[in-house]
Amino acid sequence: SREMCCGPANRGVAVDESYVYMGTVDGRLIALDRQTGKLAWDRDVTMGESGIQEDINTLGDETKGTVSGKSGAGINMAPMVYKGQVIIGITGVGYGLHIDSPDVNAPLGAVVGIAGEYGRRGFLAAYDADTGSPLWQFDTIPERNWEGEFVTTTPAGETLPRDINKEKAMLAAHPDAWRYGGGSAWSTPAIDVDTDTLFFGTGNPSPQMEDSSRPGDNLYTSSIVALDAMTGKVKWYFQQVPHDLWGYDVASPPVL
């Protein structure tokens, strides 16, 4: 069994002529015979690679309150069935430890970001609807140039509290930061059937709210991404919050 990162949440199933499809909190995509409920196939979409989880001992003795949540890899979204494919994404990769304050008036679950190599990068992937065989995978963090252009404002023109020179100086010290970059896929995508264009939102970068080990814009986190629904290739992206410091991820489902 695998420790859950984000609680026992499930946002629904998908159904086609033959099967009922569901994702599980431990990162599996399951197909059930829609007439009998018998298991047709079961695929671990991360193949056991859920990333390194944070350790409460890293926070030191000054931590007060109980701790819940960790980065990891699970599935919350309802799958999408489209042209013989089942499309699903993983969540929890940019989550982090939550401190539950003893103060009843405090916000629920303050996130504590821990710098380091925790979690992994997220993805949205498609599998053959009949067999579960993998068809394509879009990683929400690119292997190259995830640092982007080091922009100083949001697309709306709001100034970001960034020290660009310091970030650029830290690049060499964190060459593999993208491997742990986060970018969960929380909600079911929308698809334009006329152009086979898939739209979905991405989660925050990892470590959440702690940016010292992830210099750059952290593409494609906290973004709206458009993919070719048949290949997973990027058509365009719009990063709403570059170098997100607040957990302002795009967790709501897109609407056309």
PyRosetta script that sets phi, psi and omega in degrees:
from pyrosetta import init, pose_from_sequence

init()
pose = pose_from_sequence("SREMCCGPANRGVAVDESYVYMGTVDGRLIALDRQTGKLAWDRDVTMGESGIQEDINTLGDETKGTVSGKSGAGINMAPMVYKGQVIIGITGVGYGLHIDSPDVNAPLGAVVGIAGEYGRRGFLAAYDADTGSPLWQFDTIPERNWEGEFVTTTPAGETLPRDINKEKAMLAAHPDAWRYGGGSAWSTPAIDVDTDTLFFGTGNPSPQMEDSSRPGDNLYTSSIVALDAMTGKVKWYFQQVPHDLWGYDVASPPVL")
pose.set_psi(1, 158.6)
pose.set_omega(1, -177.6)
pose.set_phi(2, -121.1)
pose.set_psi(2, 137.8)
pose.set_omega(2, -179.9)
pose.set_phi(3, -68.2)
pose.set_psi(3, 132.8)
pose.set_omega(3, -179.3)
pose.set_phi(4, -71.1)
pose.set_psi(4, 143.2)
pose.set_omega(4, 177.9)
pose.set_phi(5, -89.9)
pose.set_psi(5, -34.7)
pose.set_omega(5, -160.7)
pose.set_phi(6, -133.4)
pose.set_psi(6, 19.2)
pose.set_omega(6, 178.7)
pose.set_phi(7, 87.7)
pose.set_psi(7, 165.7)
pose.set_omega(7, -173.1)
pose.set_phi(8, -82.9)
pose.set_psi(8, 62.3)
pose.set_omega(8, -177.9)
pose.set_phi(9, -98.7)
pose.set_psi(9, 140.4)
pose.set_omega(9, 174.7)
pose.set_phi(10, -144.0)
pose.set_psi(10, 127.3)
pose.set_omega(10, -173.1)
pose.set_phi(11, -101.3)
pose.set_psi(11, 16.6)
pose.set_omega(11, 172.3)
pose.set_phi(12, 123.3)
pose.set_psi(12, 178.9)
pose.set_omega(12, -178.1)
pose.set_phi(13, -120.8)
pose.set_psi(13, 171.9)
pose.set_omega(13, 171.0)
pose.set_phi(14, -124.1)
pose.set_psi(14, 149.7)
pose.set_omega(14, -176.1)
pose.set_phi(15, -134.5)
pose.set_psi(15, 134.8)
pose.set_omega(15, 169.3)
pose.set_phi(16, -123.7)
pose.set_psi(16, -161.8)
pose.set_omega(16, -174.9)
pose.set_phi(17, -64.8)
pose.set_psi(17, -26.3)
pose.set_omega(17, -172.6)
pose.set_phi(18, -113.5)
pose.set_psi(18, -31.8)
pose.set_omega(18, -167.4)
pose.set_phi(19, -134.8)
pose.set_psi(19, 160.8)
pose.set_omega(19, 166.4)
pose.set_phi(20, -110.2)
pose.set_psi(20, 128.2)
pose.set_omega(20, -176.6)
pose.set_phi(21, -112.1)
pose.set_psi(21, 137.7)
pose.set_omega(21, 177.4)
pose.set_phi(22, -145.7)
pose.set_psi(22, 150.6)
pose.set_omega(22, 172.4)
pose.set_phi(23, -99.3)
pose.set_psi(23, 156.2)
pose.set_omega(23, -178.4)
pose.set_phi(24, -119.4)
pose.set_psi(24, 158.9)
pose.set_omega(24, -178.4)
pose.set_phi(25, -66.2)
pose.set_psi(25, -18.5)
pose.set_omega(25, 177.5)
pose.set_phi(26, -99.9)
pose.set_psi(26, 21.9)
pose.set_omega(26, 168.1)
pose.set_phi(27, 81.5)
pose.set_psi(27, 32.2)
pose.set_omega(27, 177.7)
pose.set_phi(28, -116.0)
pose.set_psi(28, 144.7)
pose.set_omega(28, 173.6)
pose.set_phi(29, -107.2)
pose.set_psi(29, 124.0)
pose.set_omega(29, -171.5)
pose.set_phi(30, -121.2)
pose.set_psi(30, 139.0)
pose.set_omega(30, 173.3)
pose.set_phi(31, -115.6)
pose.set_psi(31, 127.4)
pose.set_omega(31, 178.2)
pose.set_phi(32, -114.2)
pose.set_psi(32, 141.3)
pose.set_omega(32, 173.7)
pose.set_phi(33, -60.1)
pose.set_psi(33, 124.5)
pose.set_omega(33, -172.3)
pose.set_phi(34, -71.5)
pose.set_psi(34, -15.7)
pose.set_omega(34, 179.3)
pose.set_phi(35, -91.4)
pose.set_psi(35, -34.0)
pose.set_omega(35, -172.9)
pose.set_phi(36, -115.3)
pose.set_psi(36, -19.5)
pose.set_omega(36, -175.3)
pose.set_phi(37, 80.3)
pose.set_psi(37, 1.8)
pose.set_omega(37, -179.8)
pose.set_phi(38, -74.0)
pose.set_psi(38, 147.7)
pose.set_omega(38, -178.5)
pose.set_phi(39, -67.9)
pose.set_psi(39, 126.3)
pose.set_omega(39, 176.3)
pose.set_phi(40, -95.4)
pose.set_psi(40, -47.1)
pose.set_omega(40, 173.5)
pose.set_phi(41, -157.5)
pose.set_psi(41, 160.1)
pose.set_omega(41, -173.7)
pose.set_phi(42, -145.9)
pose.set_psi(42, 116.7)
pose.set_omega(42, -176.1)
pose.set_phi(43, -122.9)
pose.set_psi(43, 128.1)
pose.set_omega(43, 171.3)
pose.set_phi(44, -81.0)
pose.set_psi(44, 105.2)
pose.set_omega(44, -169.9)
pose.set_phi(45, -70.6)
pose.set_psi(45, -22.3)
pose.set_omega(45, 178.0)
pose.set_phi(46, -97.3)
pose.set_psi(46, -4.1)
pose.set_omega(46, -177.3)
pose.set_phi(47, 51.9)
pose.set_psi(47, 38.5)
pose.set_omega(47, 175.5)
pose.set_phi(48, 82.7)
pose.set_psi(48, -0.3)
pose.set_omega(48, -177.2)
pose.set_phi(49, -95.7)
pose.set_psi(49, 80.8)
pose.set_omega(49, -177.4)
pose.set_phi(50, -96.0)
pose.set_psi(50, -2.2)
pose.set_omega(50, 177.1)
pose.set_phi(51, 89.3)
pose.set_psi(51, 168.3)
pose.set_omega(51, 178.2)
pose.set_phi(52, -81.8)
pose.set_psi(52, 131.3)
pose.set_omega(52, -179.0)
pose.set_phi(53, -92.8)
pose.set_psi(53, 151.7)
pose.set_omega(53, -178.6)
pose.set_phi(54, -64.4)
pose.set_psi(54, 154.1)
pose.set_omega(54, -179.8)
pose.set_phi(55, -116.0)
pose.set_psi(55, 125.0)
pose.set_omega(55, -178.8)
pose.set_phi(56, -58.4)
pose.set_psi(56, -29.0)
pose.set_omega(56, -178.7)
pose.set_phi(57, -64.2)
pose.set_psi(57, -20.8)
pose.set_omega(57, 178.3)
pose.set_phi(58, -66.1)
pose.set_psi(58, -24.8)
pose.set_omega(58, -175.7)
pose.set_phi(59, -77.5)
pose.set_psi(59, -19.0)
pose.set_omega(59, 179.7)
pose.set_phi(60, 89.5)
pose.set_psi(60, 177.8)
pose.set_omega(60, -174.3)
pose.set_phi(61, -77.8)
pose.set_psi(61, -13.2)
pose.set_omega(61, -174.8)
pose.set_phi(62, -78.6)
pose.set_psi(62, -8.2)
pose.set_omega(62, -178.5)
pose.set_phi(63, -65.7)
pose.set_psi(63, 130.6)
pose.set_omega(63, 178.6)
pose.set_phi(64, -119.6)
pose.set_psi(64, 148.3)
pose.set_omega(64, -179.0)
pose.set_phi(65, 93.8)
pose.set_psi(65, 166.8)
pose.set_omega(65, 179.0)
pose.set_phi(66, -83.6)
pose.set_psi(66, 156.2)
pose.set_omega(66, -176.9)
pose.set_phi(67, -114.0)
pose.set_psi(67, 136.7)
pose.set_omega(67, 176.1)
pose.set_phi(68, -139.4)
pose.set_psi(68, 160.2)
pose.set_omega(68, 175.8)
pose.set_phi(69, 77.3)
pose.set_psi(69, 146.2)
pose.set_omega(69, 174.9)
pose.set_phi(70, -152.1)
pose.set_psi(70, 161.8)
pose.set_omega(70, 169.4)
pose.set_phi(71, -70.0)
pose.set_psi(71, 156.6)
pose.set_omega(71, -177.3)
pose.set_phi(72, 178.1)
pose.set_psi(72, -149.0)
pose.set_omega(72, 178.2)
pose.set_phi(73, -150.5)
pose.set_psi(73, 112.6)
pose.set_omega(73, 176.0)
pose.set_phi(74, -138.4)
pose.set_psi(74, -174.8)
pose.set_omega(74, 176.3)
pose.set_phi(75, -127.5)
pose.set_psi(75, 125.8)
pose.set_omega(75, 173.9)
pose.set_phi(76, -110.3)
pose.set_psi(76, -34.1)
pose.set_omega(76, -170.9)
pose.set_phi(77, -70.6)
pose.set_psi(77, 155.2)
pose.set_omega(77, 167.5)
pose.set_phi(78, -74.6)
pose.set_psi(78, 136.7)
pose.set_omega(78, 177.7)
pose.set_phi(79, -63.6)
pose.set_psi(79, 162.2)
pose.set_omega(79, 173.6)
pose.set_phi(80, -118.1)
pose.set_psi(80, 126.9)
pose.set_omega(80, 175.3)
pose.set_phi(81, -100.6)
pose.set_psi(81, 126.5)
pose.set_omega(81, -176.7)
pose.set_phi(82, -151.5)
pose.set_psi(82, 117.1)
pose.set_omega(82, 174.2)
pose.set_phi(83, 49.1)
pose.set_psi(83, 52.5)
pose.set_omega(83, 176.1)
pose.set_phi(84, 81.1)
pose.set_psi(84, 6.5)
pose.set_omega(84, 179.6)
pose.set_phi(85, -116.0)
pose.set_psi(85, 149.6)
pose.set_omega(85, 166.4)
pose.set_phi(86, -111.4)
pose.set_psi(86, 121.8)
pose.set_omega(86, -175.2)
pose.set_phi(87, -109.0)
pose.set_psi(87, 131.1)
pose.set_omega(87, -177.1)
pose.set_phi(88, -148.2)
pose.set_psi(88, 153.4)
pose.set_omega(88, 176.4)
pose.set_phi(89, -129.5)
pose.set_psi(89, 162.6)
pose.set_omega(89, -179.8)
pose.set_phi(90, -102.5)
pose.set_psi(90, 153.8)
pose.set_omega(90, -178.8)
pose.set_phi(91, -125.5)
pose.set_psi(91, 168.9)
pose.set_omega(91, 173.4)
pose.set_phi(92, 90.9)
pose.set_psi(92, -5.0)
pose.set_omega(92, -174.2)
pose.set_phi(93, -76.8)
pose.set_psi(93, -12.7)
pose.set_omega(93, 175.6)
pose.set_phi(94, -125.5)
pose.set_psi(94, 35.5)
pose.set_omega(94, -170.0)
pose.set_phi(95, -84.1)
pose.set_psi(95, -78.5)
pose.set_omega(95, 178.3)
pose.set_phi(96, 100.0)
pose.set_psi(96, 166.8)
pose.set_omega(96, 179.2)
pose.set_phi(97, -72.0)
pose.set_psi(97, 140.4)
pose.set_omega(97, 176.1)
pose.set_phi(98, -112.5)
pose.set_psi(98, 132.2)
pose.set_omega(98, 175.9)
pose.set_phi(99, -101.4)
pose.set_psi(99, 118.4)
pose.set_omega(99, 178.6)
pose.set_phi(100, -88.9)
pose.set_psi(100, 108.8)
pose.set_omega(100, -173.7)
pose.set_phi(101, -70.0)
pose.set_psi(101, 143.8)
pose.set_omega(101, 175.6)
pose.set_phi(102, -71.6)
pose.set_psi(102, -13.0)
pose.set_omega(102, 179.2)
pose.set_phi(103, -79.5)
pose.set_psi(103, 119.2)
pose.set_omega(103, -175.3)
pose.set_phi(104, -65.3)
pose.set_psi(104, -21.0)
pose.set_omega(104, -178.4)
pose.set_phi(105, -92.8)
pose.set_psi(105, -1.0)
pose.set_omega(105, -177.8)
pose.set_phi(106, -77.8)
pose.set_psi(106, 152.9)
pose.set_omega(106, 174.7)
pose.set_phi(107, -58.8)
pose.set_psi(107, 146.8)
pose.set_omega(107, -176.8)
pose.set_phi(108, -71.8)
pose.set_psi(108, 128.2)
pose.set_omega(108, 168.7)
pose.set_phi(109, 61.8)
pose.set_psi(109, 64.5)
pose.set_omega(109, 175.2)
pose.set_phi(110, -63.7)
pose.set_psi(110, 132.1)
pose.set_omega(110, -178.0)
pose.set_phi(111, -83.6)
pose.set_psi(111, 135.7)
pose.set_omega(111, 176.7)
pose.set_phi(112, -112.1)
pose.set_psi(112, 110.8)
pose.set_omega(112, 178.2)
pose.set_phi(113, -81.1)
pose.set_psi(113, 135.7)
pose.set_omega(113, 178.5)
pose.set_phi(114, -120.8)
pose.set_psi(114, 119.6)
pose.set_omega(114, 179.4)
pose.set_phi(115, -64.8)
pose.set_psi(115, 140.3)
pose.set_omega(115, 177.8)
pose.set_phi(116, 143.0)
pose.set_psi(116, -171.8)
pose.set_omega(116, -172.7)
pose.set_phi(117, -95.8)
pose.set_psi(117, 67.2)
pose.set_omega(117, -178.6)
pose.set_phi(118, -107.9)
pose.set_psi(118, 149.8)
pose.set_omega(118, 177.5)
pose.set_phi(119, 74.3)
pose.set_psi(119, -154.0)
pose.set_omega(119, -178.4)
pose.set_phi(120, -159.0)
pose.set_psi(120, -174.1)
pose.set_omega(120, 174.9)
pose.set_phi(121, -94.6)
pose.set_psi(121, 153.1)
pose.set_omega(121, -178.9)
pose.set_phi(122, -87.0)
pose.set_psi(122, 177.1)
pose.set_omega(122, 175.2)
pose.set_phi(123, -161.7)
pose.set_psi(123, 161.6)
pose.set_omega(123, 167.5)
pose.set_phi(124, -119.8)
pose.set_psi(124, 133.0)
pose.set_omega(124, -173.5)
pose.set_phi(125, -140.9)
pose.set_psi(125, 157.9)
pose.set_omega(125, 178.9)
pose.set_phi(126, -119.3)
pose.set_psi(126, 143.1)
pose.set_omega(126, -179.3)
pose.set_phi(127, -131.2)
pose.set_psi(127, 149.7)
pose.set_omega(127, 177.9)
pose.set_phi(128, -60.5)
pose.set_psi(128, 127.8)
pose.set_omega(128, -173.2)
pose.set_phi(129, -66.0)
pose.set_psi(129, -26.3)
pose.set_omega(129, -178.0)
pose.set_phi(130, -89.7)
pose.set_psi(130, -32.9)
pose.set_omega(130, -171.8)
pose.set_phi(131, -117.6)
pose.set_psi(131, -19.4)
pose.set_omega(131, -175.8)
pose.set_phi(132, 82.5)
pose.set_psi(132, 4.9)
pose.set_omega(132, 179.3)
pose.set_phi(133, -67.8)
pose.set_psi(133, 139.4)
pose.set_omega(133, -179.2)
pose.set_phi(134, -67.4)
pose.set_psi(134, 139.3)
pose.set_omega(134, 180.0)
pose.set_phi(135, -112.8)
pose.set_psi(135, -47.8)
pose.set_omega(135, 174.5)
pose.set_phi(136, -155.4)
pose.set_psi(136, 160.9)
pose.set_omega(136, 177.4)
pose.set_phi(137, -143.6)
pose.set_psi(137, 129.9)
pose.set_omega(137, 173.4)
pose.set_phi(138, -108.3)
pose.set_psi(138, 115.7)
pose.set_omega(138, 177.0)
pose.set_phi(139, -81.7)
pose.set_psi(139, 127.7)
pose.set_omega(139, -176.5)
pose.set_phi(140, -69.8)
pose.set_psi(140, -13.9)
pose.set_omega(140, 174.6)
pose.set_phi(141, -116.6)
pose.set_psi(141, 119.9)
pose.set_omega(141, 178.8)
pose.set_phi(142, -74.0)
pose.set_psi(142, 150.7)
pose.set_omega(142, 179.5)
pose.set_phi(143, -69.2)
pose.set_psi(143, -30.4)
pose.set_omega(143, -179.6)
pose.set_phi(144, -121.6)
pose.set_psi(144, 142.6)
pose.set_omega(144, 172.0)
pose.set_phi(145, 63.1)
pose.set_psi(145, 32.6)
pose.set_omega(145, 176.0)
pose.set_phi(146, -70.7)
pose.set_psi(146, -13.3)
pose.set_omega(146, 177.7)
pose.set_phi(147, -73.2)
pose.set_psi(147, -18.2)
pose.set_omega(147, 175.4)
pose.set_phi(148, 67.5)
pose.set_psi(148, -142.8)
pose.set_omega(148, -173.5)
pose.set_phi(149, -107.2)
pose.set_psi(149, 7.5)
pose.set_omega(149, -179.8)
pose.set_phi(150, 55.1)
pose.set_psi(150, 54.6)
pose.set_omega(150, -178.2)
pose.set_phi(151, -70.7)
pose.set_psi(151, 152.2)
pose.set_omega(151, -176.2)
pose.set_phi(152, -104.0)
pose.set_psi(152, -6.5)
pose.set_omega(152, 179.0)
pose.set_phi(153, -136.3)
pose.set_psi(153, 162.2)
pose.set_omega(153, 168.8)
pose.set_phi(154, -72.2)
pose.set_psi(154, 167.1)
pose.set_omega(154, 176.4)
pose.set_phi(155, -58.0)
pose.set_psi(155, -25.2)
pose.set_omega(155, 179.6)
pose.set_phi(156, -83.9)
pose.set_psi(156, -4.0)
pose.set_omega(156, 176.1)
pose.set_phi(157, 98.2)
pose.set_psi(157, 3.8)
pose.set_omega(157, 178.3)
pose.set_phi(158, -74.8)
pose.set_psi(158, 132.1)
pose.set_omega(158, -179.0)
pose.set_phi(159, -70.1)
pose.set_psi(159, 132.2)
pose.set_omega(159, 178.9)
pose.set_phi(160, -92.8)
pose.set_psi(160, 139.1)
pose.set_omega(160, 179.8)
pose.set_phi(161, -78.5)
pose.set_psi(161, 72.8)
pose.set_omega(161, -175.6)
pose.set_phi(162, -121.8)
pose.set_psi(162, 145.0)
pose.set_omega(162, 171.2)
pose.set_phi(163, -105.1)
pose.set_psi(163, 90.7)
pose.set_omega(163, -172.0)
pose.set_phi(164, -61.9)
pose.set_psi(164, -42.2)
pose.set_omega(164, 179.9)
pose.set_phi(165, -61.1)
pose.set_psi(165, -41.7)
pose.set_omega(165, 178.9)
pose.set_phi(166, -65.3)
pose.set_psi(166, -41.9)
pose.set_omega(166, 179.8)
pose.set_phi(167, -61.3)
pose.set_psi(167, -45.6)
pose.set_omega(167, -179.6)
pose.set_phi(168, -63.2)
pose.set_psi(168, -36.3)
pose.set_omega(168, 178.8)
pose.set_phi(169, -67.5)
pose.set_psi(169, -23.9)
pose.set_omega(169, -178.2)
pose.set_phi(170, -88.0)
pose.set_psi(170, -6.7)
pose.set_omega(170, -176.4)
pose.set_phi(171, -57.0)
pose.set_psi(171, -47.3)
pose.set_omega(171, -176.2)
pose.set_phi(172, -63.8)
pose.set_psi(172, -28.2)
pose.set_omega(172, -178.7)
pose.set_phi(173, -79.0)
pose.set_psi(173, -14.6)
pose.set_omega(173, -176.7)
pose.set_phi(174, -132.5)
pose.set_psi(174, 57.9)
pose.set_omega(174, -176.1)
pose.set_phi(175, -67.9)
pose.set_psi(175, -22.3)
pose.set_omega(175, -178.0)
pose.set_phi(176, -106.2)
pose.set_psi(176, 17.5)
pose.set_omega(176, -177.8)
pose.set_phi(177, -58.8)
pose.set_psi(177, -30.8)
pose.set_omega(177, -179.0)
pose.set_phi(178, -62.0)
pose.set_psi(178, -29.1)
pose.set_omega(178, -179.0)
pose.set_phi(179, -61.9)
pose.set_psi(179, -24.6)
pose.set_omega(179, -177.0)
pose.set_phi(180, -117.1)
pose.set_psi(180, 26.2)
pose.set_omega(180, -164.7)
pose.set_phi(181, -75.8)
pose.set_psi(181, -8.1)
pose.set_omega(181, 178.5)
pose.set_phi(182, 81.0)
pose.set_psi(182, -141.4)
pose.set_omega(182, -178.9)
pose.set_phi(183, 80.8)
pose.set_psi(183, 60.2)
pose.set_omega(183, 178.5)
pose.set_phi(184, -65.6)
pose.set_psi(184, 159.6)
pose.set_omega(184, 171.9)
pose.set_phi(185, -115.0)
pose.set_psi(185, 98.8)
pose.set_omega(185, -168.5)
pose.set_phi(186, -86.5)
pose.set_psi(186, -33.1)
pose.set_omega(186, -170.1)
pose.set_phi(187, -128.4)
pose.set_psi(187, 153.4)
pose.set_omega(187, -178.3)
pose.set_phi(188, -57.7)
pose.set_psi(188, 133.6)
pose.set_omega(188, -179.0)
pose.set_phi(189, -72.5)
pose.set_psi(189, 168.8)
pose.set_omega(189, 170.1)
pose.set_phi(190, -111.0)
pose.set_psi(190, 147.5)
pose.set_omega(190, -177.7)
pose.set_phi(191, -129.9)
pose.set_psi(191, 129.4)
pose.set_omega(191, 171.7)
pose.set_phi(192, -85.6)
pose.set_psi(192, 107.5)
pose.set_omega(192, -173.1)
pose.set_phi(193, -71.6)
pose.set_psi(193, -19.1)
pose.set_omega(193, 179.3)
pose.set_phi(194, -74.0)
pose.set_psi(194, -28.7)
pose.set_omega(194, -176.8)
pose.set_phi(195, -120.8)
pose.set_psi(195, 2.9)
pose.set_omega(195, -175.5)
pose.set_phi(196, 53.8)
pose.set_psi(196, 38.7)
pose.set_omega(196, 178.6)
pose.set_phi(197, -101.1)
pose.set_psi(197, 126.1)
pose.set_omega(197, 179.9)
pose.set_phi(198, -104.0)
pose.set_psi(198, 136.1)
pose.set_omega(198, 179.8)
pose.set_phi(199, -121.3)
pose.set_psi(199, 132.5)
pose.set_omega(199, 174.8)
pose.set_phi(200, -151.7)
pose.set_psi(200, 161.6)
pose.set_omega(200, 179.5)
pose.set_phi(201, -102.4)
pose.set_psi(201, 148.6)
pose.set_omega(201, -178.9)
pose.set_phi(202, -112.2)
pose.set_psi(202, 154.1)
pose.set_omega(202, -179.0)
pose.set_phi(203, -81.4)
pose.set_psi(203, -179.5)
pose.set_omega(203, -177.6)
pose.set_phi(204, -72.4)
pose.set_psi(204, 161.5)
pose.set_omega(204, 176.8)
pose.set_phi(205, -73.0)
pose.set_psi(205, 165.1)
pose.set_omega(205, 178.3)
pose.set_phi(206, -121.1)
pose.set_psi(206, 138.8)
pose.set_omega(206, 0.4)
pose.set_phi(207, -67.7)
pose.set_psi(207, 142.4)
pose.set_omega(207, -179.5)
pose.set_phi(208, -70.0)
pose.set_psi(208, 129.8)
pose.set_omega(208, 175.6)
pose.set_phi(209, 64.9)
pose.set_psi(209, 7.4)
pose.set_omega(209, 179.2)
pose.set_phi(210, -131.2)
pose.set_psi(210, 105.8)
pose.set_omega(210, -166.2)
pose.set_phi(211, -103.9)
pose.set_psi(211, 2.7)
pose.set_omega(211, -171.9)
pose.set_phi(212, -65.8)
pose.set_psi(212, -23.7)
pose.set_omega(212, -178.1)
pose.set_phi(213, -106.3)
pose.set_psi(213, 12.3)
pose.set_omega(213, 179.7)
pose.set_phi(214, -138.4)
pose.set_psi(214, 66.3)
pose.set_omega(214, 178.8)
pose.set_phi(215, -63.1)
pose.set_psi(215, 148.9)
pose.set_omega(215, 177.6)
pose.set_phi(216, 108.3)
pose.set_psi(216, -176.4)
pose.set_omega(216, -178.1)
pose.set_phi(217, -76.3)
pose.set_psi(217, -17.8)
pose.set_omega(217, 178.8)
pose.set_phi(218, 62.3)
pose.set_psi(218, 53.3)
pose.set_omega(218, 176.3)
pose.set_phi(219, -67.6)
pose.set_psi(219, 145.8)
pose.set_omega(219, -3.2)
pose.set_phi(220, -105.7)
pose.set_psi(220, 47.9)
pose.set_omega(220, -177.3)
pose.set_phi(221, -76.2)
pose.set_psi(221, 158.7)
pose.set_omega(221, 178.7)
pose.set_phi(222, 47.1)
pose.set_psi(222, 48.7)
pose.set_omega(222, -173.3)
pose.set_phi(223, -134.1)
pose.set_psi(223, 162.3)
pose.set_omega(223, 162.8)
pose.set_phi(224, -99.8)
pose.set_psi(224, 128.2)
pose.set_omega(224, -176.8)
pose.set_phi(225, -122.6)
pose.set_psi(225, 135.4)
pose.set_omega(225, 175.6)
pose.set_phi(226, -110.4)
pose.set_psi(226, 126.8)
pose.set_omega(226, -179.1)
pose.set_phi(227, -121.0)
pose.set_psi(227, 157.4)
pose.set_omega(227, 164.8)
pose.set_phi(228, -71.7)
pose.set_psi(228, 118.2)
pose.set_omega(228, -173.1)
pose.set_phi(229, -67.7)
pose.set_psi(229, -15.3)
pose.set_omega(229, -179.0)
pose.set_phi(230, -97.5)
pose.set_psi(230, -16.0)
pose.set_omega(230, -176.9)
pose.set_phi(231, -127.7)
pose.set_psi(231, -19.0)
pose.set_omega(231, -175.9)
pose.set_phi(232, 80.0)
pose.set_psi(232, 6.8)
pose.set_omega(232, 179.6)
pose.set_phi(233, -76.7)
pose.set_psi(233, 144.4)
pose.set_omega(233, -178.1)
pose.set_phi(234, -72.1)
pose.set_psi(234, 130.9)
pose.set_omega(234, 170.7)
pose.set_phi(235, -96.0)
pose.set_psi(235, -45.5)
pose.set_omega(235, 174.5)
pose.set_phi(236, -164.8)
pose.set_psi(236, 166.6)
pose.set_omega(236, 174.0)
pose.set_phi(237, -143.9)
pose.set_psi(237, 157.2)
pose.set_omega(237, 177.1)
pose.set_phi(238, -135.9)
pose.set_psi(238, 107.3)
pose.set_omega(238, -178.7)
pose.set_phi(239, -86.0)
pose.set_psi(239, 110.9)
pose.set_omega(239, -176.6)
pose.set_phi(240, -72.7)
pose.set_psi(240, -37.3)
pose.set_omega(240, -179.5)
pose.set_phi(241, -132.8)
pose.set_psi(241, 94.0)
pose.set_omega(241, 175.5)
pose.set_phi(242, -64.9)
pose.set_psi(242, 142.4)
pose.set_omega(242, 177.4)
pose.set_phi(243, 49.2)
pose.set_psi(243, 55.7)
pose.set_omega(243, -173.1)
pose.set_phi(244, -59.6)
pose.set_psi(244, 125.9)
pose.set_omega(244, 179.1)
pose.set_phi(245, -109.6)
pose.set_psi(245, 0.9)
pose.set_omega(245, -169.8)
pose.set_phi(246, -123.9)
pose.set_psi(246, -8.0)
pose.set_omega(246, -172.8)
pose.set_phi(247, 79.4)
pose.set_psi(247, 33.7)
pose.set_omega(247, 178.7)
pose.set_phi(248, -85.5)
pose.set_psi(248, 53.9)
pose.set_omega(248, -177.5)
pose.set_phi(249, -76.5)
pose.set_psi(249, 164.3)
pose.set_omega(249, 179.9)
pose.set_phi(250, -93.2)
pose.set_psi(250, 90.1)
pose.set_omega(250, -175.0)
pose.set_phi(251, -101.2)
pose.set_psi(251, -7.3)
pose.set_omega(251, -179.3)
pose.set_phi(252, -86.7)
pose.set_psi(252, 149.0)
pose.set_omega(252, -179.4)
pose.set_phi(253, -71.1)
pose.set_psi(253, 141.8)
pose.set_omega(253, 178.3)
pose.set_phi(254, -73.2)
pose.set_psi(254, 154.2)
pose.set_omega(254, 178.4)
pose.set_phi(255, -130.9)
pose.set_psi(255, 132.4)
pose.set_omega(255, 177.3)
pose.set_phi(256, -94.7)
pose.dump_pdb("model.pdb")
